[in-house]
């Protein structure tokens, strides 16, 4: 049997053909995964890659000096944390009226601190909310919670610096 057109010339063409032709119970073995029994639960733990823009923080330190920049950043992180707590309360109470405004504020605060990932996901959540996409908002909100927890964590190894 000839490989499908999409898999011809592909380094994975043979694997794709084997998976398409293999009985279902053997597909996981072809991919190297162990076979699972029906009813066995797998706990998925999404891992977020956090992007921080160092240049924003460096610019603050260069323009203000270390003591003033330290104070400004600590104050800004505290405000960001308080804003996240207020957003969580609004969600828990299902008060969606001013949620878009709070998400916009969160995005701006995150951008001012070089928190690229947090700012982008706050914008995504705001857009889902404005479009009335409840499922998209729920997924994006969960991602925002994971990112904010890691971004605001005191553990320096929990958030990657890049850019």
N, C-alpha and C positions, 0 to 999 in steps of 0.2 A: 504494500500500500504506500502511496506517495504522500509526503508530508503536505499539510494544507499550505496554500500560497503564503499566508501570513507568517508561517514558521520556517519556510525555505530560506536558507542563507543565514538564518538567525543562529547564534551560538546555543540557544535553548530550544531549537526546533525539534530535536530528538526527544527532549523531555516533554515538550508540549504534545507531540504526537503520542508518546507513551501514555501520558495522562489522559488524553482523549480516548484512547483505545482500552485503557485498563479498567477492570471492574472497580466499582467505588471503594470496596474495602481495601484495595491495594494502593490507591492513590496516595494516601499518607505515607506509605512505605517508600514510594518512588521519590517523594520530596524529602525523605529523611526524617519525618516526624514519627513519633511513636503512635501506634493506633490507640484510640480511646474507646472506651465502652459507652454505650448509650446511657445517658443519665449522669455521666461523670461531669462535674462542673469545673470550669476553668475560670480563674479570676484574672481578668484583664486589668493591667495597671498602665494606663497611658503615661508615657514619659514625654515631657515637653522640652524642647530645645529653646532656651531663653537667649535672646539677643539683646545685648546692651551696647550702646554707642559710647565708647570711652571718650570720644572727642568732646562730648557735651560736658562731662564731668571735668575733663582736663581744662576746658575753657573757663569753667567756674573757678577752678583753683588758680589758673593763671591771672584772671581778672580781679579776684577778690582776695587772694592769699589763703593760706591754709586755715587759720582760725575762723575767718568769716565764712569760707566755703563749707567747712565742717558744720557750722551752725545752720547755715542755709539748707544744706542737704538733709541734715537730721530733722529740721522743722518740716521740710517738704515731704520726707518719707513718713513722718508722723501724720501729716495732713492726708497723704495718699492712703495710709492705713485707716484713718478715720472715715474717709470717703468710701472705702471698700466696706467697712462695717455698716455704714448708713445704707449702702446699696443692698447689702445682704438683708438688713431689716426690712427694707422696702419689698424685696422679693418674698421674704417669709410672710409678710402681711398682704401680699398680692396688691401692693399699691404701685401701679404701673404709670400713673399720671406723670410724675416728674423723673421717671427712671432714665429717659433719654438724656435729660439735662445732666444728671449725675454721671452717666456714662461718658458724655462729652467732656465733662470736667475731669474725670479720671484719665481720659485719653490725653488731654492737654498736660496734666500733671506728670503723667508717665513720659511724654515726649520731652518735657523740660528737664527730666532726670536721665534722659538717654535710654529709657526702658522701651526699646523698640517693639518687642513682642507684646508686652502688656498694652501698649498704646494701640497696636494693630487689632488685637482681639477685643479691646474695648470698643473700637470703631465697628468691628464686625457685629458685636452684640447689639450696638445701637442701630445698625442698619437692619438687622433681623427684627428688632422690636418695631421699628418704623414701618417695615413691610408687612407686619402682622404674621410673620413666620414663627409660630410658637415652637415647632420642633427644632428649627434652626437656632432659635434663641436659647432653648434649653441646653442644646449641645454646646453652643458658644459660651453660655453662662458657666457651664461646668468647666470648660477650658479656661475661662477667665479666673475662676476660683483656684484652679491648680497653678496657673501662672502667677497669680498674686501671692499665693502661699509660698511659692519658691522664690519669687522676686523679693519679697519682704523678709525672707528668712535671714536670721543673723549668721547662718552658716555660710561662709564665703564659697565653699565648694558646691553649694546647691544651685548656683546660677553662673552660667558661663559668660565671660566677657568676650566680645568679638567686635568686628568692624574696625 
